[in-house]
Amino acid sequence: MKVEVLPVEILGLPEWADDVRLRLTGVLEELKASIANYGFTVPITVVRSGEGTYVVVDGITRLMAARELGIDHVPAIVLRAEKDDEVSLFRLALRLNIAQAGMGPVSRLRAVAYLVRKGWTIERACSEVGVSPSWFRTYRPILELPRELQEQVERGEVSLNEALRLKGAQADMLTSVADAYSASRASSGGKRSERTLECFICGKPIKARDRAWRPFHRSCLEILDTILEECLRIERTENHITAYCRRCNAPLFAADWDGVRWTVSTTLEEREEG
């Protein structure tokens, strides 16, 4: 196969760049160090689109590392594809990743989920990825776990079944919180009213079809996540979390895990005590 040297500016990332493989924390920095020390030794694989640009189907993380290092040109293998629509290119990338044995269990779950979102049946999507429909249906809830835990599963540090148990425990905890909240909003007659559940964040009612176990609107939670990401810098270990203001870098609150629950302390409380 002929390797060409292409300018980075004409190389595009596909919409599914985060779906074909779970990119593990630290891998990008390792690649940057390797490329800085030894150069770009492994070419990326691209498909030329009809507009004269190229779409990366293998080596997305390598391209990201090259961009962060300010590299202008990278070696690339240019493939010809009969179709250059997103799903066809995703299938090509999928085959390349499977051939390299580079897909862990979470990556496979994400790949099936992407194809299902594109209108494929679960059976067909699972056949494409190389897993069984029952396997996907069993472990799909793992995709709702925090990214850090997903990465542990991908690396083999946490088993699929253990991650599933953690997901079940998380759902049970949130269900109990929602039940307690609904009970606290019970009518004066003492009967619990399903109509009184309100969002923890905005205070507006949660419609019955959206209620499930969540004591908040999904859109409100997304807004809160964005605010927290913009305002807070989080440092965490297994048993400790500290949040700092992104503006002044002052610590805002800390939380410690005692094996049963998190205990939160804030700088405001400390000032009042002082």
Phi, psi and omega in degrees: 000137181279135178255126178253155175257116186244146175291138183299328186295340181261005180263124182249150176268139179284166180296335184263022183305329182263004184254331185286335177203139176284116181279116186283144178300134178097337183295319180299316180294322178296318179295319179299317179295318180296315181293321179297325183274320189241355181088180182272088188274334182247117181291153173276169178242130184228162173237131179283129179271172181291345183266008179084005175256176183234141178251130181281127177247348175206130182102027181300316181293324177297319178294319178299319179296318180297319180297317181292333179276354179080021179284133185271327183228145179225150175287140183213142171268123183261119179258154173259129180241137179297323178233142179242023174286164188301315183293319179297319178291325176298317180297322177296313179298322180299314180297320179296318181291320178295319180297328180274001183055038184259010184250118175275184184297322181290322177299320179292321176298317181295322180295316178297316181299322178298313181295323178296319177298333179275005175102001178285153171286157178300320182299314181292318180297318180295321178298321180294321183275337179093033175230166180270150177302323180293323177298314181295315181296326181291315189258002180304324179303341179298334179293346179267357179281160177303150184302321181302319180289323176300320179295322177296321177294316181298322180279352181086010180281333177233130181287160178301317182293322178293319177297323179294322177295320178296322177296318178297319179295322178296316180295319179298319181295315181291328176296317180295324177296316180295319179297317181296321180293316179298320180296324181290342180259017184297154180288168184296338178286354177091352179272140179285129180258123179288348183273353187263359181292123181239155181295131178301330190270309184256345177084358180274155182299148175260124182296150185303320184289340180260357194289300183045231179257001188274121178274032178199158174288141178299321180295323178296320180295321179296320178296316180297318178300318180295316179299314181297320181295323181284328188263334188242145169250122187253131170244130183219145168239188182298325186239011182211140176227133174232133179248133181242149175291131181290338181280304187253355179066017178281142177293132182258318175201161178224153179222139180236138179264123182259013182098345180235314183209166175273134174251123185256135173233143181239157178295330180297315179297320180296322180293320180295322179292325180286000000 
